[in-house]
Amino acid sequence: MIIDDVKAAFDVLPEVQAEKGRPTKAAAAAFLTKLYLYKAYHQDNAQSNAVTSISTEDLNKVIEYSDPKYYANYGLEADIHNNFRPEEMYENGKESLWAIQYSRNDGSTYGNLNWSYGLIGPSIDNVTDGACDFYKPSQNLVNAFRTGADGLPFLDGFNERNYSFEDNADPRLFLTVGMPGLPYLFNKNFIQDETKQWSRGNGLYGYYISLKHNVDPALVGEYLIKGSYWASSMNRIVFRYADVILERAEAYAQLGETGKALGLVNDIRRRAAGSTQMFSDYPSRYGVKIYATEYKGSFGKEDVIKIVKMERRLEMGMESERFFDLVRWGEAATVLNKYFAEEASRCTIYRDAKFTAEKDEYLPIPASQIAASNGHYTQNIGSW
C-alpha cells in the first residue's frame, strides 16, 4: 500500500520544483528504491522476524528505481561534508534528493528552526552552555573506520582494538565523529578533550560527538541559535543520493552482479578519499593518518555483500540507517548482542543491555490501535 502511494506520486511529480523542499520525481524514485529494498528481504513466517527469502523481483525493482536516468539533476557532492553544513550555499545541494527545510530570519521570533539538532551538541563553557550532548557515536563505530595497509576497511576484526591516531583511517571518520585531541567541527579554537563540557555524563557515555548534526561554534547566533534551548537552521536530509547508490549496489550484490556492485561502492569510496577539505592539515598538525582506496580485482558474491554492508555503515554513519539495515538483513540480534558484550568494557551502561530476537526488531502496536482496528491488526511478535 505504501508503494502504491509513492508510485502514484512518482507518476505525476515534476523533475524540478520551483520551491525548495517540494519533492521531485527523483525523491519519489529514491523512496521507491528504499521501499523495494526493504520489501525484498521477506519475513514471511508469522512466528518469526527472521528473513525467509530474498526476492529477485523486488531487487530488480530496486535496480529500476535507482536508475541514474531518474537522478539527472543530482549527483555526489565533491566532499561528503557539504551535505552537513548549515550555510545556504550548501543546503539543498546536488546530493540532497529531499530534505526537511528549516529557516532563520523569516520574520518569526526564532525562525522555523530545527530544535531536535539542538539536543545533540556539546555543552561548551560560555558558548553552548545547556546543550544536551545526546546521540553520541560509539567506540565500535570509530573502530570500523580503521583501514589497513591496503587502504580498505577491516570487514572482520575491526573491533579487536580501539582506533588510535597511529592507525590508518577512512577520511569519513573525521567528518562523522568528533574526537578528543582534535578540533570540534574543524574549529581550532575548540579542541576536544576528556572533560565534562565534551560529555554530559563526565565520560559515562564516552567523549565522541556527532559531527553530522552539529554546527561550528563560530556560527553561534547565526546558524546555531539560543532560544528556550539550542536550535539550528540546518536541514535534515531524508533521501541522499549516496544512499540510493549503495542501495543499488546492494541489490546488484544480492543478484550476483558483483562487478556492478563493486563499481558503485568504489564511486562512494573515491568520493570519500577526496573528502578532506576541512582537515587537510590534520596529518601534519595532529598526527592522524588518512588512507582510503578503492576495491580492485574480483570477489565472490558473499564477500561483495559483506563489502556493501560495511560501506553502508561507513557512509551512512550517524544518519539513523544502521539499526533498520540490521533488522532488514535479519542480523539485528546477532550484531547488537555482540556489540553490547564488547562495548560493555568501554561503556558501563551496556552491561545489562540485551536485544531479544523475535521481539525487539519492531515496536509493539499500541493497544488503542489494536482495539480501533476491529480485529484487523495483529500484534507484533513478542509484544504484549
N, C-alpha and C positions, 0 to 999 in steps of 0.2 A: 504493500500500500504506500509506503514511503517512496519507493522507487517510482511508482505511478505518478505521485505528486510532483517529484522532481523532474521526471521525464516530461510532464506537461509544461513545466517551466522552461526546460531546455528547448522545447519546440518553438517557443514564442519569444524568448528573451533575445535582445539585440547583442551584437558583438561588442558594441561600445555604448556606454551610458554617459550622458552629459553630467549627471550629478554623482559626485563621489559617494561610495557606499552602496549604490544601487548594484545588484547582482547582474552580471553579464552571462552570455551563453557559456563562456569558459568557467564561470563559477558553478553553474549547474552541471557542467561536464565533470568538474572536479568532485562535486558532491556525488554524482553517479559512479564515478571511479571508486570512491571510498565505499559507497554502499554495496556495490557488486563484489568488492574485495572481501568485505565482512561477510556477505552472503555466501561467498564461495566456500568458506570453512563451515560445512554443515554440522550442526549439533542436533541430530535427529532422534537420539534416544531420549525419550520422555523422562527417564530416570537418571539422566546424567548430563553434565555440561561438557563432556569430552567431545572432541572432534571426531565425527564418524566417517566423513569423506570430504574430499576437496573437489568441487565441481568444475570440470573443464569448461562447461557452458558459461558459468559465471566468470571464470578467469578470462575468457575471450571477450566478455562484456567489459572487463577492466581494460583490456587492450583497446577495445573500440573507443571508449570514452576518454582514455588518456592519450589518444592520438594527437600528435603535435599540431595537426591542422586546426584543432579547436582552440589552440593557445597561441595563435599567430601574433597577438598583441602582447604576449607575455614572454618571460624567459627568466633565467637565473641572474640575480644581481652579480656584479663583478666580485663583491665581497659580501659574505653572508651577513655581516654585522649591519649592513644597510637596512635589513629588514627590521631591525630592533632599535632604531633611532627615532626620537620624537619630533625632530625638526621637519617642517612641512616639505622641504625639498626631498626628504627620504620617504615619507609616508605615501602609501598608495603607489609604490614603485612597481616595476615590471614583474616582480615575483609575487606580489600580493594580488591573488585572484579575487579575494573578497575579504574585507576587514570590517570589524565594528569600528565606527568612527567616533572619535572623541574630540572635543573642541575646547578652545580657550578664547578669551576676549570676544565672546559672542553676544555681549550685552547683558548676560545674567551675572549673578553675584560671583560665581566661581567658574562659569562655563559648564558645558556638558562634559565633565571630567570623568576619567576612569578612576574611581575610588578604590577599586579592588587592587590595582597595582600598588597603591599607597600602603598596603598592608605588607608588602614584600621587602621594602627597603630596610637597610640597617639604621639603627638609631645613633647617628654620628653626633658627637658632642657639639652643641652650639650651631649645628647645621640642619640635621633632620631629627632632632630630638622628638621622641614619641613615636617614631616609625616602629613597625611591629616585627620585622625580621622573620616573617613566615616563609614557608616554601623554600627550604634550603636543599641544595644539592648534596648528595651522599658521597662518601669516600668511594663506594663501589662505582659510581658514575665517573668520578675523576679518574679512577684506575683504568676504566675502559678506554680512555683517550691515549694511553701509552701506546707507542709504536716501537717496532723492533728495528734492527739494523737495516731492514728492507723498506722501512717507512710505512709498513702496513700494521693494522691493529692485531692484537693477540685475540684470536677468536675463542681460544680456550686458555685458561690460566691467567687471564689479565688481572685477576683479583688476588693472586697469590702474595703479592706485597703491594704496599702503598706507593703511589706515584711520588717521585721527588723531582726537583729541578734538574737533577743529573740525567733523568730519563728523556728519551725522545718522546715528543708529544705531537699529536694532531693539532694544528692551529686552532681548531674549533674549541679546544679546551679553554683557551684564553678569551674566547668570545661567549662562552656558556657559563663559566664558573669563575667567580672572584675568589682569590686565594690569599692567605697570609703571605706577606713578603712582596706582594705585587700591588700596583696602583688599583684602586677601586674605580672601575669604569674608565680606565686609562688616564685618570687624573692624578698626576704625580704629587699633588698636594694632599692626597688621601691614600696613604699606604696601609693596607690591611694588616692587622696583627691579631694576636690571640688575647684580646681584651673584650670587656663586656659590650663596648659600643659596636663590635662586629658580631656579637652573638647574644641574642635576647636572654638565653639561659646560661650565660657565663661558660659557654662551651658545651653545654648539655646536648645541644643539637648539632654541634660542630661549628666550624668557623667559615664554612664555604657560603657563598652568596650567589644567587642567580643574577646573571648579567643581562638576560634577555628581557627582563621585565622592569628593570630599574633605569634611572636617569642620572647622568653625571651631576654630582653635587654643584658644579659650577652653574648649572641651569636652574637652581632653586629660585623660585619667584617668576620663572619664565615658562619652563615646561614641567617643573615639579612644584606644586602649589600647596600651600598650607591653608586648610580650612578648619573644619572641626577635627580633621586629621589630614594626612597627606593624600594628594591625588596627582595624577598625571594626565596629560592630554594625549599620550601615546596610544595609537591604535592597537587593537587586538586582532591580529591576522587569524582568520578562521581557516582559509584554504591558501596554502603556499605552494608555488609551482614545484619546488623541490620535493614536497610530499607526493605530488602526482607522479613525478619521475620515479621515485622509489616504489610507489605502488605498482607502477607499470613494470619495473624491474622484478618485483616480487611475483607478479603474475607470469612473466616470462620464465622466471626460475622454476616455478611450480609446473609450468607446461614443458619444461625440459629444454627451453631455448636459452641455454646458458650463455652463449656468446652475446646475445642481445641484452640479457640481464646485466652481465659484467660491463658492457659498454655504457649502460645507463649509470651504474654505480660509479664508473670512472668519470663520467661527466660531473657527478657530485663531488668526487674526491679531487678532481682537477680544480674546481672552484674553491674547495676547502684549502688546498695547498697555497692558493694565492690570496687567501683572506687574512692578510697581515698588515693592512694599512694602519690599524690602530695601535699595533705593538711591535713594529718592525725593529725597534731598539731593545726589546726585552732580552734577546740573547746576549748582547754586549753589556747591557746595564744590570740585568738581574741574573744572568747565567742560565736561563732556561734554554732548552733545545727543541727546536721546531722542525719536524720532519714528517711529511706525509706524501706518499706516492700512489700511483695507480696500480691496479692488478694487471699482471702480464701472464700470458700463457693461457692454457685451458684448465678448467676444473670440472669435476663431476657435479651432477645435479644437487646432491645433498650438501656439498661444500659451497656451492653458489647460493643455495637457500640460506645457509649459515652466514655467508658474507653479506647478503642483502639485509638480513635481520640485524646484524651488527651495525651496518651502515645507517639503518633507520634509527638506531639508538643514538649514534653519534650526531647525526644531522638534526634530529628532532628532539634532542635532549632538552628537558625542562619545558617542552611545549605540550605536555599533557597527552601524549600519544602512547607512552610506554605500557601503562597498565592495560589499556584496551587492546594493544597489539598482543600482549601475553594471553589475554582471555581469548582473543580471536584464534590464536595459534593453538590453544589448548595447553599452554605451558605455564599458566599462572601459578598453580600450586607448587610445581617443581622449582621454578625460578625464584619465586618470592620466599619460600621457606628456606632455600639455600641462602638467599640474600639475608634474611633475618638472622640465621645462625652465624654467618660470617660477620655481619655488621654489628652484632651484639658486643663483640670485643672492642669495637671502636666507639660505639654509641649505646649507652646502657638502656635507653628507652626501648630497645628492641629485644631485651632479654625474655620478655613474656609474649612477644609477638608471634602470631601463628596465622597462616592462611589455610582455611578449611576448604578442601575440594568439594565440589557438589553443593556449595553453599555461598561462598564468598565471591564467586565470579560475578553475581548480579545482586543488586539491591532487592529487598522484598517489595512487592507491590503493596501499597498502603491498604489497610483493611477497608477504609471508606470507599476506595476504588473497586475493590473486590465486591463489596456489597452493591455498589451502584451499577455494576456490570450485569446484574441479574443472572449470574451464573456463567457469563461468557468468558471471564478471566480465570485462569488457573494460576495459583500462587507459584512463584519461582521455587525451584528445587532447594530444599534445605532451609527455606524461610518459614517463619511462623509468626 
